[in-house]
């Protein structure tokens, strides 16, 4: 028998939680990053689980800069933009599932105690979280094969055309 995807289990758990918490929107949240101790706090539920930005940063080991747009999430020296839709209350609250997904995390287990209004997460966060869909290029890695429109001519210029030769790339942007 095939096991359902973890995201589907979390989605179904949140649906059940939503049905049970219709009258109460406050929920106790316990989050454990694999190998660490659980961090417990209070959140709210409106179809999604919202927690304080400071609590989420502490629980996930991140630095979240959400006081002015554009919002940023940092893990060590790696920072990337975070969509404003993940934040509310002038950046004071963050949608937990969206934040976990943004940093490339994986929900390993999810449980809900409906009588107590409590949810428990265990998550796996990569050593170097990467925003969904982005790839980190480190020193010594091959440069991604980018293509540019030439000023003259109609054939795109690709970086791979210059492999093995020294190349100086000058970039300018008006912003």
Backbone as ProteinMPNN parsed JSONL, in Angstrom:
{"seq_chain_A": "XXXXXXXXXXXXXXXXXXXXXXXXXXXXXXXXXXXXXXXXXXXXXXXXXXXXXXXXXXXXXXXXXXXXXXXXXXXXXXXXXXXXXXXXXXXXXXXXXXXXXXXXXXXXXXXXXXXXXXXXXXXXXXXXXXXXXXXXXXXXXXXXXXXXXXXXXXXXXXXXXXXXXXXXXXXXXXX", "coords_chain_A": {"N_chain_A": [[0.834, -1.173, 0.0], [0.52, 2.213, -0.781], [2.047, 4.987, 0.818], [0.613, 8.085, 1.87], [1.701, 11.275, 0.683], [3.705, 13.434, 2.716], [2.962, 16.155, 2.802], [0.282, 15.993, 2.055], [-0.794, 14.629, 4.226], [-0.402, 16.556, 6.232], [-2.029, 18.585, 5.218], [-4.559, 17.325, 5.321], [-4.675, 16.954, 8.087], [-4.765, 19.633, 8.94], [-7.209, 20.356, 7.84], [-8.983, 18.769, 9.37], [-8.344, 19.81, 11.863], [-9.206, 22.42, 11.458], [-11.986, 22.066, 11.259], [-12.532, 21.294, 13.865], [-11.674, 23.462, 15.352], [-13.289, 25.584, 14.787], [-14.766, 27.296, 16.435], [-12.839, 28.266, 18.124], [-9.941, 30.155, 17.807], [-7.375, 30.181, 18.746], [-4.398, 28.357, 19.168], [-2.196, 25.91, 20.517], [1.137, 25.48, 19.638], [3.625, 23.173, 18.912], [6.863, 22.782, 17.906], [9.362, 20.837, 16.521], [12.586, 20.702, 15.388], [14.234, 18.259, 13.6], [16.339, 16.343, 15.654], [16.569, 18.269, 17.571], [15.338, 20.103, 20.454], [11.867, 20.355, 21.4], [10.036, 23.349, 20.648], [7.712, 25.386, 22.085], [4.763, 27.303, 21.579], [2.221, 29.866, 21.188], [-0.272, 30.062, 18.73], [-2.394, 31.145, 16.014], [-5.39, 30.202, 14.288], [-6.751, 30.253, 11.125], [-7.612, 28.761, 9.015], [-5.11, 28.449, 8.173], [-2.052, 27.976, 9.99], [-0.863, 30.407, 12.063], [1.905, 32.001, 13.514], [3.969, 33.842, 15.865], [6.449, 35.879, 14.358], [8.979, 36.134, 15.539], [8.995, 33.887, 17.229], [8.847, 31.784, 15.34], [11.272, 32.185, 13.998], [13.12, 31.608, 16.041], [12.411, 28.93, 16.629], [12.939, 27.599, 14.208], [15.553, 28.24, 13.687], [16.273, 30.482, 12.173], [16.878, 33.748, 10.69], [14.652, 36.183, 10.49], [13.696, 38.839, 8.591], [11.333, 40.967, 8.769], [10.269, 43.52, 8.991], [10.05, 45.611, 7.19], [9.023, 45.766, 3.766], [11.031, 44.624, 1.018], [10.476, 41.441, 2.498], [12.781, 39.262, 4.195], [14.368, 36.082, 4.58], [16.827, 34.525, 6.431], [19.442, 32.148, 6.727], [22.138, 31.538, 8.404], [24.68, 32.72, 6.362], [23.176, 32.838, 4.101], [20.644, 34.449, 2.423], [17.319, 35.093, 1.347], [14.516, 36.352, -0.582], [11.263, 36.664, 0.902], [7.892, 35.971, 0.291], [5.364, 38.471, 0.702], [2.818, 37.549, 1.309], [3.104, 35.556, 3.175], [3.203, 36.779, 5.591], [1.641, 38.675, 8.245], [0.023, 41.39, 10.026], [1.87, 43.593, 9.96], [4.243, 42.184, 9.588], [4.601, 40.851, 11.955], [3.517, 38.345, 12.363], [3.658, 35.038, 11.017], [2.904, 32.652, 8.493], [3.05, 29.371, 9.244], [3.329, 26.793, 7.854], [3.856, 27.675, 5.233], [6.273, 29.055, 5.609], [7.99, 26.976, 6.41], [7.987, 25.477, 4.054], [9.094, 27.385, 2.317], [11.812, 27.558, 3.094], [12.748, 25.18, 2.223], [12.182, 23.103, 3.853], [10.918, 20.06, 5.34], [8.01, 18.522, 6.431], [8.086, 16.128, 8.781], [6.527, 14.799, 10.645], [3.169, 15.285, 11.76], [0.836, 16.203, 14.116], [-2.347, 16.486, 15.723], [-4.055, 17.489, 18.553], [-7.179, 17.648, 19.101], [-8.982, 18.153, 21.186], [-7.488, 19.579, 23.029], [-6.71, 21.728, 21.531], [-4.233, 21.805, 20.116], [-1.281, 21.55, 18.144], [1.306, 19.55, 16.771], [4.441, 19.604, 15.312], [7.057, 17.97, 13.569], [9.929, 18.745, 11.959], [12.198, 18.693, 9.173], [14.94, 20.497, 8.384], [17.051, 21.599, 5.841], [20.703, 21.785, 5.979], [21.641, 24.058, 4.678], [19.281, 25.998, 4.013], [17.259, 26.579, 1.159], [15.484, 28.799, -0.801], [12.37, 27.851, -2.144], [12.616, 26.416, -5.294], [14.966, 27.751, -5.944], [18.528, 27.578, -6.499], [21.587, 27.136, -4.869], [24.698, 28.453, -5.708], [27.942, 27.642, -5.17], [31.313, 28.688, -4.311], [33.619, 27.543, -6.63], [31.857, 25.827, -7.857], [30.489, 24.989, -11.08], [29.465, 27.678, -13.168], [26.044, 28.481, -13.657], [24.472, 27.738, -16.78], [23.829, 30.4, -18.493], [21.868, 32.389, -20.754], [22.099, 35.086, -23.047], [20.719, 37.917, -24.754], [22.155, 39.145, -27.678], [23.659, 42.366, -28.512], [23.966, 42.861, -31.192], [22.991, 40.897, -33.929], [21.296, 37.674, -34.048], [21.523, 35.336, -32.643], [21.428, 33.861, -29.509], [23.749, 34.434, -26.838], [25.568, 32.162, -24.992], [26.795, 31.236, -21.774], [28.133, 28.825, -21.662], [29.394, 28.682, -24.092], [31.826, 29.83, -23.696], [33.281, 28.224, -22.063], [36.137, 27.047, -20.351], [37.678, 29.173, -21.023], [38.902, 32.379, -19.945], [36.67, 34.798, -18.661], [35.153, 37.92, -18.457], [32.464, 39.297, -16.901], [30.368, 41.975, -17.106], [27.956, 43.635, -15.362], [25.041, 45.62, -15.198], [22.534, 47.459, -13.599], [19.641, 49.471, -13.411], [18.304, 49.891, -11.054]], "CA_chain_A": [[0.0, 0.0, 0.0], [1.305, 3.426, -0.922], [1.845, 5.959, 1.89], [0.338, 9.411, 1.336], [2.758, 12.274, 0.782], [3.66, 14.14, 3.999], [2.183, 17.382, 2.63], [-1.134, 15.632, 2.031], [-1.174, 14.323, 5.607], [-0.499, 17.823, 6.954], [-3.215, 19.256, 4.697], [-5.724, 16.658, 5.899], [-4.67, 17.267, 9.514], [-5.208, 21.011, 9.113], [-8.651, 20.363, 7.572], [-9.651, 18.231, 10.557], [-8.128, 20.797, 12.908], [-10.083, 23.548, 11.143], [-13.36, 21.713, 11.615], [-12.635, 21.221, 15.32], [-11.359, 24.744, 15.979], [-14.096, 26.641, 14.188], [-15.19, 28.25, 17.452], [-11.679, 28.815, 18.837], [-8.885, 30.34, 16.816], [-6.058, 30.088, 19.363], [-3.913, 26.985, 19.169], [-0.846, 25.702, 21.032], [1.966, 24.904, 18.586], [4.91, 22.622, 19.33], [7.644, 22.52, 16.704], [10.656, 20.222, 16.776], [13.455, 20.472, 14.24], [14.852, 16.949, 13.852], [17.571, 16.364, 16.42], [16.544, 19.338, 18.56], [14.288, 20.068, 21.478], [10.644, 21.03, 20.95], [9.8, 24.733, 21.031], [6.261, 25.509, 22.171], [4.247, 28.669, 21.607], [0.806, 30.03, 20.871], [-0.54, 30.55, 17.391], [-3.81, 31.304, 15.711], [-5.801, 29.366, 13.166], [-7.824, 30.797, 10.288], [-7.442, 27.946, 7.811], [-3.66, 28.249, 8.211], [-1.522, 28.184, 11.338], [-0.057, 31.619, 12.133], [2.656, 32.131, 14.763], [4.764, 35.068, 15.882], [7.647, 35.796, 13.521], [10.131, 35.9, 16.425], [8.926, 32.495, 17.684], [9.195, 30.923, 14.202], [12.711, 32.337, 13.754], [13.816, 30.858, 17.095], [12.112, 27.5, 16.508], [13.528, 27.04, 12.987], [16.96, 28.633, 13.574], [16.375, 31.416, 11.056], [16.804, 35.178, 10.957], [13.571, 36.662, 9.624], [13.654, 40.303, 8.547], [9.983, 41.207, 8.268], [9.752, 44.801, 9.463], [9.681, 46.372, 5.996], [9.131, 44.971, 2.542], [10.787, 43.191, 0.859], [10.826, 40.596, 3.631], [13.887, 38.336, 3.938], [14.619, 34.981, 5.502], [18.249, 34.193, 6.362], [19.964, 31.017, 7.498], [23.578, 31.769, 8.293], [25.012, 33.768, 5.401], [22.303, 32.738, 2.93], [19.375, 35.169, 2.576], [16.492, 35.127, 0.147], [13.269, 37.078, -0.349], [10.085, 35.911, 1.342], [6.696, 36.664, -0.2], [4.596, 39.196, 1.717], [1.608, 36.792, 1.654], [3.391, 34.699, 4.326], [3.252, 37.591, 6.802], [0.502, 39.547, 8.549], [0.271, 42.24, 11.192], [3.122, 44.336, 9.747], [5.374, 41.268, 9.68], [4.724, 40.269, 13.298], [3.047, 36.959, 12.35], [4.042, 34.325, 9.799], [2.166, 31.406, 8.243], [4.085, 28.387, 9.564], [3.557, 25.818, 6.782], [4.479, 28.372, 4.113], [7.664, 29.343, 5.965], [8.724, 25.706, 6.36], [8.156, 25.151, 2.631], [9.98, 28.383, 1.715], [13.22, 27.267, 3.378], [13.077, 23.84, 1.733], [11.957, 22.139, 4.928], [9.99, 18.951, 5.112], [7.295, 18.118, 7.64], [8.296, 14.696, 8.98], [5.295, 14.318, 11.282], [2.216, 16.315, 12.156], [-0.231, 15.649, 14.943], [-3.259, 17.484, 16.272], [-4.906, 17.094, 19.672], [-8.297, 18.549, 18.883], [-9.595, 18.545, 22.462], [-6.619, 20.554, 23.695], [-6.37, 22.825, 20.619], [-2.771, 21.738, 20.045], [-0.678, 20.891, 16.986], [2.715, 19.202, 16.948], [5.195, 19.422, 14.076], [8.472, 17.634, 13.544], [10.36, 19.147, 10.624], [13.597, 18.524, 8.768], [15.402, 21.687, 7.671], [18.392, 21.334, 5.315], [21.786, 22.571, 6.581], [21.644, 25.35, 4.001], [17.971, 26.124, 3.383], [17.21, 27.266, -0.12], [14.116, 29.161, -1.158], [11.77, 26.922, -3.093], [12.901, 26.661, -6.703], [16.272, 28.366, -6.153], [19.675, 26.708, -6.29], [22.752, 27.876, -4.39], [25.948, 28.202, -6.412], [29.03, 27.877, -4.228], [32.619, 28.917, -4.914], [34.165, 26.32, -7.205], [30.83, 25.175, -8.68], [30.358, 25.578, -12.415], [28.452, 28.724, -13.293], [24.888, 28.01, -14.429], [24.531, 28.116, -18.191], [22.889, 31.482, -18.761], [21.823, 32.852, -22.144], [21.87, 36.519, -23.148], [20.448, 38.44, -26.089], [23.265, 39.997, -28.113], [23.285, 43.683, -29.014], [23.871, 42.709, -32.647], [22.829, 39.497, -34.303], [20.053, 37.087, -33.553], [21.792, 34.103, -31.909], [21.719, 34.116, -28.097], [25.087, 34.114, -26.35], [25.474, 31.324, -23.802], [28.047, 31.165, -21.025], [28.825, 27.57, -21.979], [30.215, 28.908, -25.286], [33.123, 30.336, -23.262], [33.853, 27.29, -21.092], [37.561, 26.794, -20.525], [38.364, 30.444, -21.288], [38.612, 33.41, -18.95], [35.575, 35.637, -19.125], [34.762, 38.99, -17.551], [31.065, 39.663, -17.115], [30.034, 43.262, -16.514], [26.506, 43.705, -15.241], [24.571, 46.907, -14.731], [21.086, 47.549, -13.448], [19.269, 50.839, -13.062], [17.714, 50.02, -9.718]], "C_chain_A": [[0.884, 1.243, 0.0], [0.992, 4.406, 0.213], [1.539, 7.321, 1.275], [1.526, 10.335, 1.568], [2.585, 13.049, 2.088], [2.815, 15.402, 3.892], [0.697, 17.118, 2.624], [-1.608, 15.329, 3.443], [-1.322, 15.605, 6.415], [-1.753, 18.561, 6.521], [-4.476, 18.655, 5.303], [-5.818, 16.936, 7.394], [-5.161, 18.672, 9.781], [-6.698, 21.125, 8.821], [-9.429, 19.87, 8.779], [-9.529, 19.228, 11.703], [-9.06, 21.988, 12.702], [-11.517, 23.276, 11.518], [-13.535, 21.73, 13.126], [-12.443, 22.585, 15.981], [-12.193, 25.895, 15.438], [-14.474, 27.709, 15.213], [-14.006, 28.881, 18.184], [-10.552, 28.965, 17.833], [-7.499, 30.31, 17.428], [-5.652, 28.629, 19.465], [-2.505, 26.957, 19.76], [-0.049, 24.979, 19.948], [3.27, 24.417, 19.206], [5.663, 22.239, 18.066], [9.002, 21.969, 17.108], [11.399, 20.106, 15.458], [14.2, 19.191, 14.556], [16.185, 17.094, 14.565], [17.609, 17.437, 17.496], [15.429, 19.15, 19.568], [13.043, 20.777, 20.952], [10.572, 22.463, 21.477], [8.29, 24.928, 20.98], [5.859, 26.972, 22.253], [2.772, 28.673, 21.268], [0.681, 30.586, 19.468], [-2.024, 30.776, 17.214], [-4.116, 30.506, 14.463], [-6.94, 30.051, 12.433], [-7.865, 30.044, 8.962], [-5.968, 27.62, 7.62], [-3.212, 28.491, 9.648], [-0.546, 29.359, 11.297], [0.605, 31.696, 13.503], [3.436, 33.44, 14.724], [6.039, 34.842, 15.066], [8.877, 35.501, 14.375], [10.162, 34.447, 16.897], [9.351, 31.55, 16.557], [10.689, 30.989, 13.915], [13.507, 31.525, 14.77], [13.634, 29.353, 16.895], [12.814, 26.861, 15.318], [14.998, 27.411, 12.811], [17.211, 29.577, 12.418], [16.464, 32.841, 11.572], [15.769, 35.709, 9.979], [13.512, 38.176, 9.735], [12.326, 40.691, 7.908], [9.409, 42.522, 8.772], [9.353, 45.702, 8.305], [9.815, 45.467, 4.79], [10.34, 45.45, 1.762], [11.273, 42.415, 2.082], [11.939, 39.641, 3.225], [13.929, 37.258, 5.006], [16.082, 34.604, 5.322], [18.54, 32.975, 7.226], [21.472, 31.1, 7.355], [23.82, 32.939, 7.355], [24.095, 33.782, 4.19], [20.975, 33.428, 3.23], [18.62, 35.124, 1.257], [15.184, 35.822, 0.465], [12.148, 36.142, 0.078], [8.849, 36.671, 0.877], [5.886, 37.284, 0.943], [3.361, 38.422, 2.16], [1.83, 35.862, 2.851], [3.31, 35.453, 5.649], [1.963, 38.375, 6.99], [0.867, 40.397, 9.756], [1.589, 42.968, 11.106], [4.348, 43.456, 9.981], [5.538, 40.612, 11.036], [4.279, 38.809, 13.356], [3.398, 36.341, 11.003], [3.239, 33.031, 9.707], [3.18, 30.268, 8.277], [4.363, 27.405, 8.432], [4.258, 26.456, 5.586], [5.942, 28.682, 4.37], [8.517, 28.083, 5.895], [8.996, 25.322, 4.908], [9.153, 26.097, 1.972], [11.446, 28.038, 1.913], [13.622, 25.858, 2.947], [12.908, 22.776, 2.792], [10.925, 21.095, 4.555], [9.332, 18.613, 6.442], [7.399, 16.607, 7.745], [7.08, 14.088, 9.659], [4.46, 15.506, 11.726], [1.139, 15.644, 12.977], [-1.08, 16.767, 15.497], [-4.066, 16.856, 17.395], [-6.068, 18.077, 19.67], [-8.936, 19.021, 20.18], [-8.79, 19.644, 23.147], [-6.301, 21.756, 22.808], [-4.875, 22.933, 20.432], [-2.341, 21.04, 18.761], [0.796, 20.668, 17.265], [3.335, 18.943, 15.584], [6.564, 18.85, 14.421], [8.907, 17.917, 12.117], [11.836, 18.854, 10.423], [13.946, 19.753, 7.933], [16.799, 21.381, 7.147], [19.437, 22.24, 5.975], [21.876, 23.965, 5.979], [20.304, 25.498, 3.291], [18.039, 26.957, 2.121], [15.759, 27.57, -0.425], [13.616, 28.228, -2.245], [12.084, 27.335, -4.524], [14.246, 27.306, -6.972], [17.372, 27.356, -5.881], [20.848, 27.563, -5.851], [23.963, 27.464, -5.206], [27.059, 28.582, -5.447], [30.328, 28.116, -4.994], [33.161, 27.58, -5.395], [33.155, 25.547, -8.038], [30.85, 25.784, -10.075], [29.243, 26.625, -12.424], [27.263, 28.151, -14.062], [24.978, 28.512, -15.862], [23.438, 29.134, -18.487], [22.956, 31.863, -20.227], [21.458, 34.332, -22.149], [21.549, 36.88, -24.586], [21.616, 39.327, -26.495], [22.757, 41.371, -28.555], [23.116, 43.647, -30.526], [23.77, 41.232, -32.962], [21.569, 38.924, -33.682], [20.264, 35.785, -32.785], [22.154, 34.458, -30.467], [23.146, 33.703, -27.759], [24.912, 33.31, -25.069], [26.828, 31.281, -23.104], [28.828, 29.901, -21.361], [29.683, 27.697, -23.238], [31.635, 29.331, -24.911], [33.808, 29.414, -22.261], [35.322, 27.026, -21.407], [38.355, 28.057, -20.818], [37.997, 31.432, -20.188], [37.58, 34.362, -19.533], [35.267, 36.676, -18.056], [33.328, 39.366, -17.896], [30.814, 40.965, -16.376], [28.519, 43.369, -16.528], [26.128, 45.073, -14.71], [23.058, 46.855, -14.629], [20.742, 48.939, -12.944], [18.696, 50.969, -11.666], [18.773, 49.968, -8.674]], "O_chain_A": [[1.886, 1.298, 0.713], [-0.173, 4.636, 0.537], [2.138, 7.684, 0.263], [2.263, 10.182, 2.542], [1.46, 13.295, 2.522], [2.03, 15.694, 4.794], [-0.078, 17.929, 3.131], [-2.708, 15.73, 3.823], [-2.261, 15.735, 7.2], [-2.47, 19.107, 7.359], [-5.362, 19.384, 5.747], [-6.914, 17.133, 7.919], [-5.897, 18.897, 10.742], [-7.393, 21.903, 9.475], [-10.423, 20.48, 9.171], [-10.494, 19.466, 12.429], [-9.635, 22.504, 13.66], [-12.201, 24.157, 12.041], [-14.586, 22.141, 13.618], [-12.99, 22.835, 17.055], [-11.834, 27.059, 15.618], [-14.498, 28.897, 14.891], [-14.161, 29.932, 18.805], [-10.236, 28.03, 17.096], [-6.516, 30.407, 16.693], [-6.465, 27.77, 19.808], [-1.714, 27.871, 19.531], [-0.511, 23.978, 19.401], [3.936, 25.153, 19.934], [5.165, 21.464, 17.251], [9.704, 22.556, 17.931], [10.907, 19.486, 14.516], [14.741, 19.041, 15.652], [17.05, 17.862, 14.144], [18.573, 17.514, 18.257], [14.684, 18.17, 19.533], [13.152, 21.701, 20.145], [10.991, 22.751, 22.598], [7.66, 24.666, 19.956], [6.522, 27.777, 22.907], [2.155, 27.624, 21.085], [1.435, 31.473, 19.068], [-2.809, 30.617, 18.149], [-3.224, 30.175, 13.682], [-7.963, 30.39, 13.027], [-8.124, 30.634, 7.913], [-5.624, 26.628, 6.978], [-3.915, 29.137, 10.426], [0.462, 29.319, 10.592], [-0.043, 31.483, 14.527], [3.55, 34.071, 13.673], [6.623, 33.759, 15.084], [9.727, 34.704, 13.979], [11.231, 33.839, 16.96], [10.125, 30.621, 16.786], [11.309, 29.967, 13.621], [14.458, 30.833, 14.406], [14.598, 28.593, 16.983], [13.242, 25.709, 15.398], [15.633, 26.939, 11.869], [18.243, 29.489, 11.753], [16.166, 33.115, 12.735], [15.99, 35.687, 8.769], [13.308, 38.729, 10.815], [12.197, 40.74, 6.685], [8.198, 42.637, 8.962], [8.408, 46.481, 8.43], [10.608, 44.526, 4.783], [10.655, 46.637, 1.846], [12.34, 42.695, 2.629], [12.04, 39.252, 2.061], [13.578, 37.481, 6.165], [16.535, 34.388, 4.199], [17.967, 32.796, 8.301], [22.022, 30.769, 6.305], [23.244, 34.014, 7.523], [24.223, 34.657, 3.334], [20.265, 33.052, 4.163], [19.222, 35.118, 0.183], [14.773, 35.885, 1.623], [12.094, 34.982, -0.331], [8.769, 37.887, 1.05], [5.745, 36.69, 2.012], [2.894, 38.615, 3.283], [0.866, 35.422, 3.477], [3.344, 34.838, 6.714], [1.275, 38.701, 6.023], [1.876, 40.163, 10.421], [2.358, 42.97, 12.068], [5.363, 43.916, 10.505], [6.509, 39.888, 11.257], [4.626, 38.101, 14.301], [3.431, 37.026, 9.981], [2.937, 32.4, 10.72], [4.072, 30.207, 7.431], [5.524, 27.2, 8.078], [5.151, 25.851, 4.992], [6.767, 28.586, 3.461], [9.636, 28.113, 5.382], [10.099, 24.892, 4.57], [9.969, 25.665, 1.157], [12.248, 28.208, 0.994], [14.716, 25.398, 3.272], [13.429, 21.669, 2.654], [10.174, 21.236, 3.59], [10.01, 18.439, 7.455], [6.868, 15.883, 6.903], [6.645, 12.994, 9.3], [4.979, 16.582, 12.025], [0.589, 14.621, 12.568], [-0.59, 17.874, 15.719], [-4.69, 15.812, 17.21], [-5.955, 19.194, 20.174], [-9.384, 20.164, 20.269], [-9.36, 20.537, 23.774], [-5.685, 22.713, 23.277], [-4.302, 24.014, 20.568], [-2.957, 20.062, 18.339], [1.453, 21.486, 17.91], [2.813, 18.155, 14.795], [7.157, 19.205, 15.44], [8.323, 17.39, 11.171], [12.613, 18.778, 11.376], [13.323, 20.013, 6.903], [17.657, 20.948, 7.916], [19.11, 23.32, 6.468], [22.153, 24.936, 6.682], [20.186, 25.168, 2.111], [18.795, 27.926, 2.04], [14.899, 26.695, -0.32], [14.359, 27.863, -3.156], [11.842, 28.477, -4.913], [14.644, 27.406, -8.133], [17.181, 26.399, -5.13], [21.075, 28.629, -6.424], [24.229, 26.275, -5.38], [27.11, 29.713, -4.963], [30.431, 27.79, -6.177], [33.162, 26.599, -4.651], [33.541, 24.7, -8.843], [31.188, 26.957, -10.24], [28.215, 26.465, -11.766], [27.457, 27.409, -15.024], [25.505, 29.596, -16.115], [22.279, 28.78, -18.703], [23.988, 31.681, -20.873], [20.622, 34.781, -21.365], [22.034, 36.244, -25.522], [22.027, 40.186, -25.715], [21.592, 41.529, -28.921], [22.24, 44.313, -31.078], [24.413, 40.41, -32.308], [20.874, 39.581, -32.906], [19.296, 35.183, -32.321], [23.065, 35.249, -30.224], [23.681, 32.747, -28.321], [24.19, 33.728, -24.163], [27.874, 31.288, -23.753], [30.059, 29.912, -21.345], [30.605, 26.905, -23.434], [32.551, 29.203, -25.723], [34.82, 29.792, -21.67], [35.702, 26.813, -22.559], [39.585, 28.016, -20.858], [36.931, 31.341, -19.58], [37.603, 34.689, -20.72], [35.135, 36.34, -16.879], [33.02, 39.71, -19.037], [31.021, 41.052, -15.165], [27.88, 43.215, -17.569], [26.826, 45.625, -13.86], [22.387, 46.271, -15.48], [21.476, 49.515, -12.141], [18.615, 52.081, -11.144], [18.472, 50.06, -7.484]]}, "name": "protein", "num_of_chains": 1, "seq": "XXXXXXXXXXXXXXXXXXXXXXXXXXXXXXXXXXXXXXXXXXXXXXXXXXXXXXXXXXXXXXXXXXXXXXXXXXXXXXXXXXXXXXXXXXXXXXXXXXXXXXXXXXXXXXXXXXXXXXXXXXXXXXXXXXXXXXXXXXXXXXXXXXXXXXXXXXXXXXXXXXXXXXXXXXXXXXX"}
